[in-house]
Amino acid sequence: MRKYFLLSAVALMVATNVNAATDYATGTLETKANIIHHTKISCDALDFGTIAVPENNGEGTIKLLPEDGGELYTTGDILHLNGAKLGHCGGVVFEDGDNYINELTGDVSLRNPDTEDELILTTYYDASYTSLYIGGILEIPANIEIGEYTGSIEIIVIR
């Protein structure tokens, strides 16, 4: 009997020690969400047109900047340009004190789907009240393969 008493006492002590911890913490986590409306922006393409370079060309650049009114400037081995025009977006108020344009400046890669070649476009923009004009500096590498090069720019206007 004494053996059972000792076993019961030990079991009670073990169980009491396991359940004896009463430290705990509570807290409140606030959550929130901000819903905004999406406005569709319609854009006409930024187009550097047809660019003529000599076979085995050297490097060159084409500047088509909004602040210059879309006037073209070239450096390097660019022989001729035809049909270049600034990109234009509308459909939203761009400057009312509350809007800002995000993720529009920087480098964009234009790729030729038939080759591994790419052109690098550094984008620039000019925003007026209801219009956004987009241009940039297009880098033409040496020995570029002929073909059409395309890329895209995501425009996000936060209001």
N, C-alpha and C positions, 0 to 999 in steps of 0.2 A: 504494500500500500504506500509505503514511504517512497518507493521507487516511482510510483505514479504521481505522487505529490510533487516530487522534484522535477519530473518531466513536465508537469502542468505549470509549475512555477517558472521553469526556463522558457517554455513556450509563451507564457504570458509576458515575460520580460522581452523576449524577441519581438513579439507582436507589438508591444507598447513602444519599443524603440523605433520600429519601422513607422508607426503612425504618429510618433511624437512630433515630427516636423510640422509646424503650423505656419512657417514663414511663407508669404505669397505676396504678389503685387498685382495691382489692377491699374488700369489706365484707360484713357479715351483717345481714339484716333479720329480726328475730323477728316472728312473726305469732301471733295468738291469737284465739279466739272464746269467748264465754260463752253457754251454752245455758241457758234458763230454761223452766219449764213455764207454760203458759197456763191460767188458771182462768176459767171462764165466770162472769160476774157477772150475776145476774138482778135486774132493776130494775122497779119500778112507776113509772109516769110522774109527773113533777112537773106538777101540773094547777092552773092558776089559775081553773078553772071558767068559769062564765058571768059576764061583766062587763058591767054596764049603765052606759052613759054617755049624756048628753043629746046630741041632734043638735047639730052644731057645738060639740062639747065643747072644754073647755080641757084643758091638760095635767093628768096625774095619775100617781100611783104606787101600787103595791100591794106591801106588804112581807109576805112569808110566809117567816119565818126559822126554821131548825131550833132555834136556841138559845132561841127564844121558844115552843117546843113547837108550832109550826104556827099560832100565833095570827095573825090577819090585822090589818094596819094599812093604812089608805088615806089618801092626801092628794089634794087637787085635786078634779077633776070626776068622781069615781067615785060613782055613785048606789047601786049594789047589787052584791053578789057572791054566787055560789051554787056550791057544789061544789068549793071549792079544797082541795087536799091536798098535803102535802110529797111529794117523790119519795123512794123507799126502795130501797136495793140491799142484797142479801145474797149469800151463797154464797162468801165469802172472809173471812178474819180481817183486820180493818182495823188493829188496834193490837196488835202483838205485839213491837214494838221493831225489827223488820226490814222491815216494810212501810211504804211511803209512797204517798200518793195524788198523782198527777201530772195536770196539765192539766184541772183541774176548776173552778178559780176563774177569774173573768174575765167578759167580756161575751159573751152569746150572742144572735144575731139570730133572732127569730121572725117568719116571713114569711107573708103572706096570698098564696096562689097566684093569686088572682083580681085582685089589685091590686099596686101597687108599694110599698104600705105595709109597715112593719116595726115591731115592738116590740123594745126592748132589755131583756134580762134580765141582771142582774148576779148571778152565782151565789154561794151560800154553802153550806157543808156542815158537818155534825157527825158524827164517826165514833165509834161505840162499838165494843165488841169484835167483834161479828159483823154490825153494821148500819151503813149509811151513809145519813144523811138529807140530802136536798138541797132547798134552797129558794132564795129570792132576792128581789131587788127588781125588779119589772117596771115599766118606764116606758111610760106611755100618752101618745102625742103628741096635740096638739090636732088636731081635725077628723079623727079616725081613721075609716077606712072599716069598716063592719061586716063580719064574716066570721070564719072560723077561722084562727088564726095558729099555725104550728107551727115547731119547730126541734129540734135535738138536741144533746146534750152527750156527748162521748166521755169515758169514765171509764177511766183506766189506773191500776192498782195495781201497783207494782213491789215485788217481794219479794226 
